[in-house]
Amino acid sequence: MNVNDLFSLKGKVAIVTGGSIGLGAQMSFGLAEAGANVVVAARKVERCIELCKQIEAQTGVRALPVACDTSKAEDCQNLIDATVKELGTVDILVNNAGITWGANAINYPMDKWQQIMNVNLTGVFQLSAMAARIMKEKGGGKIINISSTTGFGGTYPEVQNAVAYNTSKGAVITLTKDLAVKWARYNIHVNGIAPGPFITHMTEKHFAGIGKDQIKKANPMGRFGSEWDLKGAAVFLASAASDFITGVTIPVDGGSNAIC
């Protein structure tokens, strides 16, 4: 197969949760630029509508906005149903929706812990299972779970005091491996991306609080991720170029995870 064909997503249908802003918007655009019709899902549907207009105008593919809170099973099922109804199938699912809450681990509020697990972990699993039922019937598909470099280990509280977020992202890495093993027989590839550090609506205040220069010094490449640095990894894992890869979480972090 020609390398251009390997990376092409022409005619594919991709869902991106948390897809309206930040890293989700970047990946939504990347998949669309590779030829996929994109479903942009998020809790605030107004943002999804606006991004879909931009995607359609700039890429020529179809872009469908859908309101979805991934912690709610009924919202997840509606997202799958709307995608199949409007675009015919589900070829690619990017589980990007996520939330965080910073607090001392000794006195961490349990309601926030549960809320984060519901979105960052349970939501990823229940939506993946719903999509996998469609993918199994059609002969395969690609699921991409967005974790974080914080999911690979602990962080000093001065750097990131968000134990529930870190734990949920570590669990996503293990979930990715387990689903990859269980669903490989259906030709469903399950992989992950661990971004970091990127400046987004969720991290901007955090990075400002501890100092952007400090974060850069901890990164071998000495910079933050750009507005295009996730596109390549997302397209690679969504395309035929990754057909012999499953169960892997790729750090896109400027080398941070390579430090001993």
C-alpha positions in Angstrom: 0.0 0.0 0.0 1.3 3.5 -0.9 2.3 5.5 2.2 -0.2 8.3 1.3 -3.0 5.7 1.3 -1.8 4.3 4.6 -2.3 7.6 6.3 -5.5 8.6 4.5 -8.8 8.7 6.4 -10.9 9.5 3.4 -14.5 8.3 3.9 -13.9 7.3 7.5 -16.1 8.5 10.4 -14.4 9.7 13.5 -15.9 10.7 16.9 -13.8 13.0 19.1 -15.1 13.6 22.7 -14.1 16.8 24.4 -13.5 17.7 20.8 -14.7 21.4 20.7 -11.6 23.1 22.2 -8.0 22.6 23.2 -6.4 19.3 22.3 -9.7 17.8 21.2 -10.2 20.6 18.6 -6.7 20.0 17.4 -7.3 16.3 16.8 -10.7 17.0 15.3 -9.1 19.2 12.7 -6.2 16.7 12.1 -8.6 13.8 11.4 -10.7 16.0 9.1 -7.6 17.2 7.3 -6.7 13.5 6.7 -10.2 13.1 5.1 -12.4 11.8 7.9 -15.9 13.0 8.5 -15.8 14.1 12.2 -18.3 14.1 15.0 -17.4 16.8 17.6 -18.8 15.9 21.0 -18.7 17.9 24.2 -21.0 19.1 27.0 -21.2 22.6 25.6 -22.8 22.0 22.2 -22.4 25.7 21.1 -18.7 25.2 21.0 -19.1 22.1 18.9 -21.4 23.9 16.4 -18.8 26.6 16.0 -15.9 24.3 15.5 -17.9 22.1 13.0 -18.5 25.2 10.9 -14.8 25.9 10.8 -13.9 22.3 10.0 -16.4 22.1 7.1 -15.3 25.4 5.7 -11.6 24.6 5.8 -11.6 20.9 4.9 -14.7 20.1 2.9 -15.6 17.0 5.0 -18.8 16.7 7.1 -18.6 17.7 10.7 -21.5 16.9 13.1 -21.9 18.6 16.5 -23.4 16.5 19.3 -23.9 17.4 22.9 -22.5 14.7 25.2 -21.5 14.3 28.9 -19.5 11.1 28.8 -20.2 10.3 32.4 -23.8 9.7 31.4 -24.6 6.4 29.7 -27.6 7.9 27.9 -25.5 10.7 26.4 -22.9 8.2 25.2 -25.5 6.0 23.5 -27.1 9.1 21.9 -23.7 10.0 20.5 -23.2 6.6 18.9 -26.8 6.6 17.6 -26.6 10.1 16.2 -23.3 9.2 14.5 -24.7 6.1 12.9 -27.9 7.8 11.8 -26.2 10.8 10.2 -22.9 9.4 9.0 -23.6 5.6 8.7 -21.1 4.0 11.0 -18.2 4.5 13.5 -14.7 3.8 12.3 -12.7 5.9 14.8 -13.3 6.9 18.4 -11.1 9.4 20.2 -11.8 9.4 24.0 -10.5 12.8 24.8 -13.1 14.2 27.3 -11.6 14.8 30.7 -11.7 17.0 33.8 -9.5 17.6 36.8 -9.5 19.0 40.3 -6.5 20.1 42.3 -6.3 19.5 46.1 -4.1 18.0 48.8 -4.2 14.2 48.6 -4.6 13.9 52.3 -7.9 15.9 52.3 -9.0 15.3 48.7 -12.8 15.7 48.4 -14.4 12.4 47.5 -17.2 13.9 45.5 -14.5 15.4 43.2 -12.7 12.0 43.1 -15.8 10.3 41.9 -16.7 13.0 39.4 -13.3 12.7 37.8 -13.4 8.9 37.7 -16.9 9.0 36.1 -15.7 11.2 33.2 -12.0 10.2 32.8 -12.3 6.5 33.3 -15.9 5.1 33.3 -16.9 7.4 30.4 -14.0 6.1 28.4 -14.9 2.5 29.0 -18.7 2.8 28.4 -18.3 4.8 25.2 -15.6 2.4 23.9 -17.8 -0.6 24.5 -20.7 1.1 22.7 -18.5 2.0 19.7 -16.9 -1.5 19.8 -20.3 -3.1 19.2 -20.6 -1.2 15.9 -16.9 -1.8 15.0 -17.2 -5.6 15.6 -20.2 -5.9 13.3 -18.4 -3.9 10.5 -15.1 -5.8 10.8 -12.9 -3.5 12.9 -12.1 0.0 14.0 -9.7 2.3 15.8 -10.1 3.5 19.4 -7.7 6.1 20.7 -7.7 6.9 24.5 -6.1 10.2 25.5 -4.2 9.7 28.8 -1.5 12.0 30.1 2.2 11.7 31.0 1.0 12.0 34.6 -0.5 8.6 34.2 2.9 7.0 34.0 3.8 7.8 37.7 3.5 10.1 40.6 4.0 13.9 40.6 5.3 16.2 43.3 2.4 18.2 44.8 4.3 21.4 43.9 4.1 20.4 40.2 0.7 18.8 40.0 -1.5 18.3 43.0 -4.3 16.3 41.3 -4.2 12.8 42.6 -7.6 11.8 41.1 -6.7 13.0 37.6 -3.3 11.3 37.7 -4.9 8.0 38.9 -7.6 8.1 36.3 -5.1 8.6 33.5 -2.9 5.8 34.8 -6.0 3.6 34.7 -6.8 4.6 31.2 -3.3 3.3 30.1 -4.1 -0.1 31.7 -7.6 -0.1 30.2 -6.1 0.6 26.8 -3.9 -2.5 27.1 -6.7 -4.7 28.3 -9.2 -3.8 25.7 -6.6 -4.1 23.0 -6.0 -7.7 24.0 -9.6 -8.5 24.4 -10.8 -6.9 21.1 -7.9 -7.7 18.8 -9.8 -10.7 17.6 -12.4 -8.3 16.2 -9.8 -6.2 14.4 -10.5 -3.4 16.8 -7.2 -1.5 17.6 -7.1 0.2 21.0 -4.2 2.6 21.5 -3.5 5.7 23.5 -1.7 9.1 23.5 -0.2 10.6 26.6 0.2 14.4 25.9 2.2 16.7 28.0 3.0 19.5 28.5 0.4 21.4 26.4 -1.1 24.7 27.3 -4.9 24.4 27.2 -8.0 25.8 28.9 -7.5 23.2 31.6 -3.8 23.7 32.2 -3.2 27.4 31.6 -3.8 28.6 35.1 -1.9 25.6 36.6 1.2 26.3 34.5 1.0 30.0 35.2 0.9 29.2 39.0 4.1 27.1 39.0 5.9 29.0 36.3 6.1 28.2 32.6 9.9 28.4 32.6 10.1 25.7 35.2 8.0 23.4 33.1 10.1 24.0 30.1 13.3 23.2 32.0 11.8 19.8 32.9 11.2 19.1 29.2 14.2 17.9 27.1 12.9 19.8 24.1 12.5 23.0 26.2 9.0 23.9 25.0 5.3 23.2 25.3 3.3 21.2 22.7 2.1 23.3 19.8 -1.3 23.6 18.1 -0.3 20.8 15.7 1.8 18.4 17.7 -1.0 16.0 18.4 -2.4 15.8 14.9 0.3 13.4 13.6 -0.1 10.9 16.4 -3.9 11.0 16.2 -3.9 10.4 12.4 -1.3 7.7 12.7 -3.3 5.7 15.3 -6.6 6.3 13.4 -5.2 5.1 10.0 -4.1 1.9 8.4 -0.5 3.0 9.1 -0.9 1.6 12.6 -2.7 -1.7 11.6 -0.1 -3.8 13.4 -0.1 -1.7 16.6 -2.4 -2.2 19.5 -2.3 -1.7 23.3 0.3 1.1 23.1 0.2 4.5 24.7 2.5 7.0 22.9 3.9 9.9 24.9 3.7 13.1 22.9 5.7 15.1 25.5 8.9 16.5 24.1 10.8 13.7 25.8 9.6 14.3 29.4 8.8 10.6 29.8 12.3 9.7 28.8 13.9 11.3 31.8 15.1 8.9 34.5 
